[in-house]
Amino acid sequence: MASLTTFSDEALIALDTLAGRAGNLFAPTLRLGVTGLSRAGKTVFISALVHNLVHGGRLPLFEAQKSGRIARAYLEHQPDDQVPRFQYEDHVAALVEERRWPESTRAISELRLTVDYESASGWGRLFSRGRLSIDIVDYPGEWLLDLPLLGKSYAEFSREAFELAELPVRSELARDWRALADTVDADAEADEMQARRLFEAFAAYLRAGKTDASALSTLPPGRFLMPGDLEGSPALTFAPLPGLDPQARARPGSLRAMMERRYEAYKTHVVKPFFREHVTRLDRQIVLVDAMQALNAGAGAVADLERALTEILACFRPGRGNLVSDLFARRIDRILIAATKADHIHHESHDRLQAIVRRLADRAIARADFTGAAVDVVAMAAVRATREGTVKQNGDTLPVIIGTPLAGETIAGEAFDGERETAIFPGDLPARPAAVLEQAARAGEPPIRFVRFRPPRLERGADGATLSLPHIRLDRALQFLLGDRLA
């Protein structure tokens, strides 16, 4: 991949890092990036992480908590006044009181969680204050998928967009946009209304790719799906053009020149500041993956998820520096890829789900230079919406999951109202990860289908207090991401 930054970008990054390291001498801080594609559960993960630490949740694999070395965990004011606060209280109220999943991430937000702890070693207790501030940075994975654009020209971006649109899983979704694009002359005089029609058709294709039926993951530019206050601006009113010669220069005043200028403006004013001000400041990263949704949609969606993972991981700055280099450039030394919604299947399939996602990540890890960085994969549910049980059917004992399906979910033609709890046999994931793709491709249908559930009704302790949010392997994720910093 071409370089994502210029010399001047690196100089600004170095100055910012140096200032941050100076502050770290007096108040140790770890910046944890949380990302994933839409509906992967970023908001739920952060809410559950904070809730379990603040309320002393059951985290047997999180050593600092298990050993009783965490004195308390509490929220503080975040240091970045220009970044919106992650509305933790609202999200927990939605989960606990209303039993509904909170709204998805649509912009960047941040939250500071501070942990007072006792070091496990005598030397640590002697030289450490026993306090770590964790700045949790929540941002959409769609924005991260824009970062490869920094190393691509407009002609390259256009060529790749049309190549992707020809794939079987996308061709029907992109039909109207491609038909419109085939009618334009890139060398004709620039026309604002024509540019707008092309943009609207291209954006409609991207939105169609996000539906449950398609479940596509690689859909840049990300701000076309989440424009925010940039909606309608020229920097967001462009689209790929077909048949561009990458060696030829755009004729001044032409449609291609207009589109190319706006594409470069998008990179300069939208993508590059996000990379420089947020991604390059991270110390640890978790990438949440909704493999269930991709499996539901079939082989094409699973292959697209693998493509997205490859591009996402290639954008990070992984590795471990030395005393001198760390003063001027942060490196992400631990990356966790988490397959979410493990509570939608029986625990016997958890390891199989984890193996499927590990296979999807293998190529991405191989292509990215992860020298010095630890990478792990886990199947988890930050909030467990189901419990397990067994039922007798025709003399056989079947393992089931028990929960309240969301209103509108259906199984074998039966629709649920969002109130009635039911036992569901979800089926088994194939023991061999490659079989997921093979079965889907051969049968035209995914090998197993999943339904979505409402958040659980929380139990109360003997004193009447609401217990912490239940989970699957959240403690393992915390140990990988934070355990060494609380040792």
ChimeraX attribute file (.defattr): number of C-alpha atoms within 10 A of each C-alpha:
attribute: neighborCount
match mode: 1-to-1
recipient: residues
	/A:1	13
	/A:2	9
	/A:3	10
	/A:4	17
	/A:5	14
	/A:6	8
	/A:7	8
	/A:8	9
	/A:9	14
	/A:10	16
	/A:11	13
	/A:12	14
	/A:13	20
	/A:14	19
	/A:15	13
	/A:16	19
	/A:17	18
	/A:18	17
	/A:19	12
	/A:20	16
	/A:21	18
	/A:22	11
	/A:23	11
	/A:24	14
	/A:25	9
	/A:26	9
	/A:27	12
	/A:28	17
	/A:29	21
	/A:30	18
	/A:31	20
	/A:32	23
	/A:33	22
	/A:34	24
	/A:35	27
	/A:36	27
	/A:37	27
	/A:38	20
	/A:39	18
	/A:40	24
	/A:41	27
	/A:42	26
	/A:43	24
	/A:44	22
	/A:45	20
	/A:46	20
	/A:47	23
	/A:48	26
	/A:49	20
	/A:50	21
	/A:51	20
	/A:52	21
	/A:53	21
	/A:54	17
	/A:55	15
	/A:56	18
	/A:57	20
	/A:58	18
	/A:59	21
	/A:60	15
	/A:61	17
	/A:62	19
	/A:63	21
	/A:64	24
	/A:65	22
	/A:66	15
	/A:67	10
	/A:68	11
	/A:69	17
	/A:70	20
	/A:71	14
	/A:72	15
	/A:73	21
	/A:74	15
	/A:75	15
	/A:76	13
	/A:77	12
	/A:78	19
	/A:79	11
	/A:80	13
	/A:81	9
	/A:82	8
	/A:83	14
	/A:84	13
	/A:85	17
	/A:86	21
	/A:87	13
	/A:88	19
	/A:89	10
	/A:90	12
	/A:91	20
	/A:92	23
	/A:93	14
	/A:94	16
	/A:95	22
	/A:96	17
	/A:97	12
	/A:98	13
	/A:99	16
	/A:100	17
	/A:101	19
	/A:102	17
	/A:103	13
	/A:104	15
	/A:105	23
	/A:106	18
	/A:107	15
	/A:108	17
	/A:109	18
	/A:110	24
	/A:111	24
	/A:112	23
	/A:113	20
	/A:114	21
	/A:115	20
	/A:116	17
	/A:117	22
	/A:118	20
	/A:119	21
	/A:120	14
	/A:121	9
	/A:122	10
	/A:123	9
	/A:124	14
	/A:125	13
	/A:126	10
	/A:127	9
	/A:128	14
	/A:129	15
	/A:130	19
	/A:131	21
	/A:132	21
	/A:133	21
	/A:134	20
	/A:135	22
	/A:136	23
	/A:137	24
	/A:138	23
	/A:139	24
	/A:140	23
	/A:141	26
	/A:142	25
	/A:143	27
	/A:144	25
	/A:145	25
	/A:146	25
	/A:147	25
	/A:148	20
	/A:149	22
	/A:150	19
	/A:151	14
	/A:152	18
	/A:153	14
	/A:154	22
	/A:155	20
	/A:156	15
	/A:157	19
	/A:158	18
	/A:159	18
	/A:160	13
	/A:161	18
	/A:162	17
	/A:163	10
	/A:164	16
	/A:165	18
	/A:166	15
	/A:167	12
	/A:168	10
	/A:169	21
	/A:170	19
	/A:171	16
	/A:172	13
	/A:173	20
	/A:174	23
	/A:175	16
	/A:176	15
	/A:177	21
	/A:178	22
	/A:179	11
	/A:180	14
	/A:181	20
	/A:182	12
	/A:183	9
	/A:184	15
	/A:185	15
	/A:186	21
	/A:187	15
	/A:188	13
	/A:189	15
	/A:190	18
	/A:191	12
	/A:192	14
	/A:193	9
	/A:194	15
	/A:195	19
	/A:196	17
	/A:197	17
	/A:198	23
	/A:199	20
	/A:200	17
	/A:201	20
	/A:202	24
	/A:203	24
	/A:204	17
	/A:205	22
	/A:206	23
	/A:207	15
	/A:208	16
	/A:209	21
	/A:210	18
	/A:211	11
	/A:212	12
	/A:213	14
	/A:214	19
	/A:215	26
	/A:216	27
	/A:217	27
	/A:218	25
	/A:219	23
	/A:220	20
	/A:221	25
	/A:222	20
	/A:223	23
	/A:224	23
	/A:225	18
	/A:226	16
	/A:227	15
	/A:228	11
	/A:229	7
	/A:230	14
	/A:231	14
	/A:232	11
	/A:233	12
	/A:234	18
	/A:235	20
	/A:236	20
	/A:237	23
	/A:238	28
	/A:239	27
	/A:240	25
	/A:241	24
	/A:242	18
	/A:243	13
	/A:244	18
	/A:245	11
	/A:246	13
	/A:247	7
	/A:248	8
	/A:249	10
	/A:250	18
	/A:251	14
	/A:252	12
	/A:253	13
	/A:254	17
	/A:255	24
	/A:256	27
	/A:257	20
	/A:258	22
	/A:259	24
	/A:260	20
	/A:261	15
	/A:262	20
	/A:263	23
	/A:264	18
	/A:265	16
	/A:266	23
	/A:267	21
	/A:268	14
	/A:269	11
	/A:270	17
	/A:271	23
	/A:272	21
	/A:273	13
	/A:274	19
	/A:275	22
	/A:276	17
	/A:277	13
	/A:278	15
	/A:279	23
	/A:280	21
	/A:281	23
	/A:282	23
	/A:283	22
	/A:284	22
	/A:285	24
	/A:286	21
	/A:287	22
	/A:288	25
	/A:289	27
	/A:290	22
	/A:291	26
	/A:292	23
	/A:293	23
	/A:294	23
	/A:295	24
	/A:296	22
	/A:297	22
	/A:298	26
	/A:299	23
	/A:300	20
	/A:301	25
	/A:302	26
	/A:303	18
	/A:304	19
	/A:305	25
	/A:306	21
	/A:307	17
	/A:308	25
	/A:309	27
	/A:310	21
	/A:311	21
	/A:312	24
	/A:313	22
	/A:314	21
	/A:315	20
	/A:316	21
	/A:317	21
	/A:318	26
	/A:319	17
	/A:320	17
	/A:321	16
	/A:322	7
	/A:323	7
	/A:324	8
	/A:325	12
	/A:326	15
	/A:327	18
	/A:328	20
	/A:329	20
	/A:330	25
	/A:331	20
	/A:332	25
	/A:333	21
	/A:334	22
	/A:335	24
	/A:336	20
	/A:337	24
	/A:338	28
	/A:339	26
	/A:340	27
	/A:341	26
	/A:342	29
	/A:343	25
	/A:344	26
	/A:345	26
	/A:346	22
	/A:347	18
	/A:348	11
	/A:349	19
	/A:350	22
	/A:351	15
	/A:352	18
	/A:353	26
	/A:354	22
	/A:355	20
	/A:356	25
	/A:357	25
	/A:358	21
	/A:359	15
	/A:360	22
	/A:361	22
	/A:362	13
	/A:363	14
	/A:364	20
	/A:365	16
	/A:366	11
	/A:367	13
	/A:368	18
	/A:369	15
	/A:370	21
	/A:371	10
	/A:372	14
	/A:373	16
	/A:374	16
	/A:375	17
	/A:376	15
	/A:377	20
	/A:378	23
	/A:379	30
	/A:380	25
	/A:381	23
	/A:382	29
	/A:383	27
	/A:384	23
	/A:385	27
	/A:386	27
	/A:387	16
	/A:388	15
	/A:389	14
	/A:390	15
	/A:391	14
	/A:392	9
	/A:393	8
	/A:394	6
	/A:395	7
	/A:396	9
	/A:397	10
	/A:398	14
	/A:399	20
	/A:400	21
	/A:401	21
	/A:402	20
	/A:403	25
	/A:404	22
	/A:405	26
	/A:406	20
	/A:407	15
	/A:408	12
	/A:409	16
	/A:410	15
	/A:411	12
	/A:412	5
	/A:413	7
	/A:414	8
	/A:415	13
	/A:416	17
	/A:417	13
	/A:418	14
	/A:419	12
	/A:420	11
	/A:421	16
	/A:422	13
	/A:423	18
	/A:424	23
	/A:425	17
	/A:426	17
	/A:427	16
	/A:428	18
	/A:429	21
	/A:430	16
	/A:431	14
	/A:432	10
	/A:433	18
	/A:434	13
	/A:435	14
	/A:436	20
	/A:437	19
	/A:438	14
	/A:439	17
	/A:440	20
	/A:441	15
	/A:442	11
	/A:443	10
	/A:444	11
	/A:445	15
	/A:446	19
	/A:447	22
	/A:448	17
	/A:449	19
	/A:450	18
	/A:451	18
	/A:452	19
	/A:453	23
	/A:454	21
	/A:455	24
	/A:456	19
	/A:457	17
	/A:458	16
	/A:459	13
	/A:460	11
	/A:461	10
	/A:462	7
	/A:463	6
	/A:464	8
	/A:465	9
	/A:466	14
	/A:467	16
	/A:468	21
	/A:469	25
	/A:470	22
	/A:471	24
	/A:472	21
	/A:473	22
	/A:474	26
	/A:475	24
	/A:476	19
	/A:477	24
	/A:478	18
	/A:479	20
	/A:480	19
	/A:481	21
	/A:482	20
	/A:483	17
	/A:484	10
	/A:485	15
	/A:486	21
	/A:487	15
